[in-house]
Amino acid sequence: MDFILTEDQQAVKEAARDFAQHQLLPGVIDRDRDMIYPTEQVKMMGEMGFLGMMVSPEYGGGGMDTLSYVLAMEEISKIDASCSVIMSVNNSLVCWGLEKYGNEDQKQRYLSRLATGEIIGAFCLSEPEAGSDATSQRTIAEDKGDHYLVNGTKNWITNGGKSSIHLVMAQSHRELQHKGINTLIIERAFPGVSIGAKEDKMGIRASDTHSIMYSDVKVGKENRIGDDGFGFKFAMSTLDGGRIGIAAQALGIAAGAYELALKYAQERTTFGKPIMTHQAISFKLADMATEIEAARLLVYRAARMKDLKMDFGTAAAMAKLFASEVAMKATTEAVQIHGGYGYVKEYHVERLMRDAKITQIYEGTSEIQRLVISRALLKGELYQPMQPSLQKA
């Protein structure tokens, strides 16, 4: 895919790959095993501009396009998906949503600090009874005139323990259902905010996932994003871009597993020759390479459509669906190619396999992606071509 990249994009890709290999790879197994948050690595990501890549330079960001962001996500995810999900949430869900829909005062107060990594943000949508059904928000933001009083619990929040800023979806007008939801910027330091225990997860174990509780939290109306009732539209629009980030993460996990499997197959010998020369192994690698390249095309295409300001929702759903399925298959095959060595932590592929699973679940399960795609097809919204077709005069 390098032939479609600009010099700047290629430079971003190489910088991210170098950072991942030299700064993230050392200690990645220990951080995963012991659930150690990558504090120093996240600080370095902020210094290198990886936490606000698409934010305008006016607010301290890199002003880059979505494809550059995807390239960096892919390379970092090859090595450490815990770091890449921290990066994804801060870029795709928090910074992008705040810059796109926030007012100037909100951007001045929060966006520049988020973009530079001075602080980290969290996107608080999921609840104990509102995961895939995001319309069923039980968290309440009671209108008190000049402020809201927020009560409720959010579940499975990435960056939940380390974030200073929460974008919280809450119901203000239950009779209006999803049209009564608001998005509020809540600072962790506000009285009434409490953080639950860190989740002990199967994968992405170094990232901090928590429940967050809000008890009579007073939030001024100057911290509401958009008009009254805009919260659900904000969440759905932001998630479309977030799915591109997670698709890039899945792509990186798959590609990382493939690179390890290819190297191992070239070096490991049985019956007097490298196992890659055995058809049973070479066919696995051929399938992995083909499916990863197909996933890459879908992810890059969705990113490019977003940059061109096209309707990219269906493209993002397709990219996330396919890339996450490929991630699970590629990592499973990488473990199989490694044999017994693939089952131990030293060879990394068992961790990548565990990390891959979540890409089929968060920011919209594979089932939700199929629902998004099928609804678009039922409406006659065919998958858009990148350019209008040329017709003969």
C-alpha positions in Angstrom: 0.0 0.0 0.0 3.0 2.3 0.2 2.4 3.5 -3.4 -0.6 5.5 -2.4 1.1 7.4 0.5 2.5 10.9 0.4 6.0 11.6 1.7 4.5 13.1 4.9 2.3 10.0 5.4 5.2 7.7 4.9 7.2 9.7 7.4 4.4 9.4 10.0 4.2 5.6 9.4 8.0 5.2 9.8 8.1 7.4 12.9 5.3 5.4 14.5 7.0 2.1 13.6 10.3 3.3 15.1 8.6 4.5 18.3 6.7 1.2 18.7 9.8 -0.9 18.1 12.1 1.1 20.4 9.8 2.5 23.1 6.8 0.2 23.3 8.3 -3.3 22.7 10.6 -3.3 25.7 8.5 -4.3 28.7 5.3 -4.9 26.7 4.9 -8.5 28.1 5.5 -7.3 31.7 2.9 -4.5 31.3 0.4 -6.9 29.9 1.0 -9.6 32.6 0.9 -7.2 35.5 -1.7 -4.7 34.1 0.8 -1.9 34.4 -0.5 1.4 32.8 2.1 2.6 30.3 2.6 6.0 31.9 6.0 6.9 30.4 5.0 5.6 27.0 1.8 7.6 26.9 3.7 10.7 27.9 6.1 10.1 25.0 3.1 9.6 22.7 1.9 13.0 23.7 5.3 14.6 23.2 5.5 13.0 19.7 2.0 14.3 18.8 0.3 10.9 18.6 -2.5 11.9 21.0 -3.9 14.8 19.0 -2.9 14.0 15.4 -6.1 15.3 13.7 -6.6 18.3 15.9 -5.9 21.7 14.3 -2.5 23.3 15.1 -4.5 26.2 16.5 -5.4 23.9 19.4 -2.0 22.2 19.8 -2.6 19.3 17.4 -0.8 17.9 14.4 -3.4 19.0 11.9 -3.0 15.6 10.1 -5.5 13.7 8.0 -7.3 10.6 9.1 -5.1 8.3 6.9 -1.9 9.5 8.7 -3.7 8.7 12.0 -4.6 5.3 10.8 -1.0 4.6 9.7 0.3 5.5 13.1 -2.4 3.4 14.8 -1.6 0.4 12.7 2.2 0.5 13.5 1.6 1.1 17.2 -1.0 -1.7 17.4 1.5 -4.2 15.9 3.4 -4.0 19.1 1.1 -2.7 21.9 -2.6 -2.6 21.5 -3.0 -1.2 25.0 -1.2 1.9 24.0 -3.0 2.1 20.7 -6.5 2.0 22.4 -5.5 4.8 24.7 -4.4 6.8 21.6 -7.6 5.9 19.7 -10.0 7.0 22.4 -8.1 10.3 22.9 -7.9 11.0 19.2 -11.1 9.6 17.6 -13.7 9.9 20.4 -12.6 12.8 22.6 -10.5 15.3 20.6 -12.3 14.8 17.3 -15.8 15.1 18.9 -14.8 18.2 21.0 -13.2 20.0 18.0 -16.1 19.1 15.6 -19.0 19.9 17.9 -17.6 21.9 20.9 -17.8 25.7 21.2 -14.8 27.9 21.3 -14.7 28.2 25.0 -14.8 24.4 25.4 -11.9 24.1 22.9 -9.8 26.7 24.7 -10.4 25.1 28.1 -9.9 21.5 27.2 -8.8 20.7 23.6 -5.3 22.0 23.6 -4.4 20.1 26.8 -5.9 16.9 25.4 -4.2 17.2 22.0 -0.7 17.6 23.6 -1.3 14.8 26.1 -1.1 17.1 29.1 -4.4 15.4 30.0 -6.2 12.3 28.7 -9.9 12.0 27.9 -12.6 9.3 28.2 -15.7 8.7 26.2 -18.5 7.6 28.5 -21.4 6.0 26.7 -21.7 2.4 27.8 -23.7 1.5 30.9 -24.6 -1.7 32.7 -27.8 -1.9 30.6 -26.9 0.3 27.7 -24.1 -1.2 25.6 -25.1 -2.0 22.0 -28.5 -0.3 22.8 -27.0 3.2 23.3 -30.5 4.8 23.3 -31.3 3.3 26.8 -29.2 5.7 28.9 -29.9 5.4 32.6 -27.5 8.1 33.6 -29.6 11.2 34.3 -28.6 14.8 33.8 -31.4 16.7 35.6 -31.9 20.2 34.3 -31.5 22.7 37.2 -31.7 25.9 35.2 -28.1 27.0 34.9 -26.6 23.6 35.5 -27.2 19.8 35.4 -27.2 17.4 38.3 -25.7 14.1 37.0 -26.4 10.7 38.5 -25.5 7.3 37.1 -22.8 4.7 36.2 -20.8 4.2 33.1 -19.2 0.8 32.3 -16.1 -0.4 30.4 -14.6 3.0 30.1 -11.2 3.1 28.4 -8.9 5.6 30.1 -11.3 5.5 33.0 -8.6 5.6 35.7 -6.2 8.1 34.1 -8.5 10.5 32.3 -9.1 14.0 33.6 -11.9 14.8 31.2 -15.0 12.7 30.6 -17.5 13.1 27.7 -20.6 11.8 29.3 -23.8 10.9 27.6 -26.8 11.3 29.9 -30.6 11.5 29.6 -32.2 14.9 30.4 -35.6 14.3 28.9 -36.7 10.7 29.3 -40.0 11.3 27.5 -38.0 12.3 24.3 -36.0 9.0 24.5 -32.8 9.3 22.4 -33.7 12.9 21.5 -33.5 13.8 25.1 -29.8 12.8 25.6 -27.1 15.3 26.2 -23.3 15.1 26.1 -21.6 16.8 29.0 -17.9 17.5 29.7 -17.3 16.4 33.2 -13.9 16.9 34.9 -12.8 14.0 37.1 -12.1 16.6 39.8 -15.7 17.6 40.1 -17.3 16.6 43.4 -19.3 13.4 43.2 -17.1 11.6 40.5 -15.7 8.3 41.7 -13.7 5.6 39.8 -14.4 1.9 40.2 -11.8 -0.9 40.3 -9.7 -1.6 37.3 -11.1 -4.4 35.2 -9.1 -7.6 35.0 -9.4 -8.2 31.2 -8.4 -11.0 28.8 -6.6 -8.6 26.5 -5.3 -5.0 26.3 -4.5 -5.4 29.9 -2.2 -2.5 30.3 -4.9 0.0 29.3 -7.1 1.0 32.2 -10.8 0.1 31.9 -13.0 1.1 34.8 -16.6 1.9 35.8 -17.2 5.5 36.6 -19.9 6.6 39.0 -21.5 10.1 39.1 -23.4 11.0 42.3 -25.1 14.5 42.3 -22.3 15.9 40.1 -23.0 19.5 39.3 -22.1 20.4 35.7 -22.6 23.9 34.4 -24.5 24.3 31.1 -21.4 25.8 29.6 -20.1 22.2 29.6 -22.9 20.9 27.4 -21.8 20.0 23.8 -24.2 21.3 21.3 -27.9 22.1 21.7 -30.2 20.5 24.2 -30.9 16.9 23.1 -27.9 16.7 20.7 -26.1 14.0 22.7 -27.2 10.9 20.9 -26.3 12.4 17.5 -23.0 13.5 18.9 -22.3 9.9 20.1 -23.2 8.2 16.9 -21.3 10.7 14.7 -18.2 10.4 16.9 -18.4 6.6 17.0 -18.3 6.5 13.1 -14.8 8.0 13.3 -13.9 5.9 16.3 -14.6 2.7 14.3 -11.9 3.7 11.8 -9.5 3.9 14.7 -10.4 0.5 16.1 -10.4 -1.0 12.5 -6.8 0.4 12.3 -6.0 -1.2 15.6 -7.4 -4.6 14.4 -5.4 -4.3 11.2 -2.2 -3.6 13.2 -2.8 -6.6 15.5 -3.3 -8.8 12.5 -0.2 -7.4 10.7 1.9 -7.7 13.8 0.9 -11.4 14.3 1.6 -12.0 10.6 5.1 -10.5 10.7 6.0 -12.6 13.7 4.6 -15.8 12.1 6.4 -15.1 8.9 9.7 -14.5 10.7 9.3 -17.7 12.7 8.3 -19.8 9.7 11.5 -18.6 7.9 13.7 -19.5 10.9 12.1 -22.7 12.3 13.2 -25.9 10.6 11.6 -29.3 10.5 12.6 -32.3 8.4 15.7 -30.4 7.4 14.1 -27.3 6.0 12.3 -24.1 7.1 8.6 -24.7 7.9 7.6 -22.0 5.5 8.5 -24.4 2.7 5.8 -26.8 3.9 2.6 -26.2 2.0 0.5 -26.4 5.2 2.3 -23.4 6.6 2.9 -21.4 3.4 -0.8 -21.5 2.6 -1.7 -20.2 6.0 0.7 -17.3 5.5 -0.6 -16.7 2.0 -4.2 -16.4 3.3 -3.1 -14.2 6.2 -1.2 -11.8 3.8 -4.2 -11.6 1.4 -6.8 -11.0 4.1 -4.7 -8.4 5.9 -4.1 -6.5 2.6 -7.9 -6.6 1.9 -8.5 -5.3 5.4 -5.9 -2.6 4.9 -7.7 -1.4 1.7 -11.0 -1.1 3.6 -9.5 0.8 6.5 -7.5 3.2 4.3 -10.6 3.7 2.1 -12.8 4.6 5.1 -10.1 7.0 6.3 -9.8 8.6 2.9 -13.6 9.0 2.6 -13.6 10.8 6.0 -10.9 13.1 4.8 -12.8 13.9 1.6 -15.9 14.7 3.8 -17.9 11.9 2.2 -20.5 9.9 4.1 -18.2 7.3 5.6 -20.4 5.6 8.2 -21.0 2.4 6.2 -17.4 2.3 5.0 -16.2 2.6 8.7 -18.6 -0.2 9.7 -17.3 -2.5 6.9 -13.7 -1.7 7.8 -14.2 -2.4 11.5 -16.2 -5.6 10.8 -13.7 -7.1 8.4 -10.5 -6.0 10.1 -11.6 -7.3 13.4 -12.6 -10.7 11.9 -9.2 -10.8 10.1 -7.4 -9.9 13.4 -9.0 -12.9 15.2 -8.2 -15.3 12.3 -4.6 -14.0 11.7 -3.7 -14.2 15.4 -5.1 -17.7 15.8 -3.2 -18.9 12.8 0.0 -17.2 14.1 -0.3 -19.1 17.3 -0.8 -22.3 15.3 2.3 -21.7 13.1 4.4 -21.1 16.3 3.1 -24.4 17.7 3.8 -24.8 21.4 5.9 -21.7 21.4 2.8 -19.7 20.3 1.2 -20.7 23.6 3.7 -19.0 25.8 4.1 -15.2 26.4 7.7 -15.0 25.2 6.7 -15.1 21.6 4.1 -12.4 21.8 1.5 -14.0 19.5 -0.7 -15.3 22.4 -1.0 -11.7 23.6 -1.9 -10.5 20.2 -4.6 -13.2 20.0 -6.1 -12.1 23.3 -5.9 -8.4 22.2 -7.6 -9.2 18.9 -10.9 -10.4 20.5 -11.9 -7.0 21.9 -11.8 -5.4 18.4 -14.9 -7.5 17.6 -16.7 -6.0 20.7 -15.9 -2.4 21.6 -17.0 0.7 19.7 -19.8 -1.4 18.2 -19.8 -5.2 18.1 -19.5 -7.1 14.8 -23.2 -7.8 15.0 -23.9 -4.0 15.3 -21.6 -3.4 12.3 -23.6 -5.9 10.3 -26.8 -4.1 11.4 -25.4 -0.7 10.3 -24.3 -2.1 6.9 -27.6 -4.0 6.3 -29.7 -0.9 7.2 -27.7 1.2 4.8 -28.3 -1.4 2.0 -32.0 -1.6 2.8 -32.2 2.2 2.5 -30.6 2.0 -0.9 -27.5 3.7 0.4 -24.9 1.7 -1.6 -21.3 1.8 -0.7 -20.1 5.0 -2.3 -17.3 5.0 -4.9 -14.4 7.2 -4.1 -14.9 9.2 -7.3 -17.9 9.6 -9.6 -17.8 7.1 -12.4 -16.7 8.4 -15.8 -19.4 8.2 -18.5 -19.0 8.4 -22.2 -20.3 11.6 -23.8 
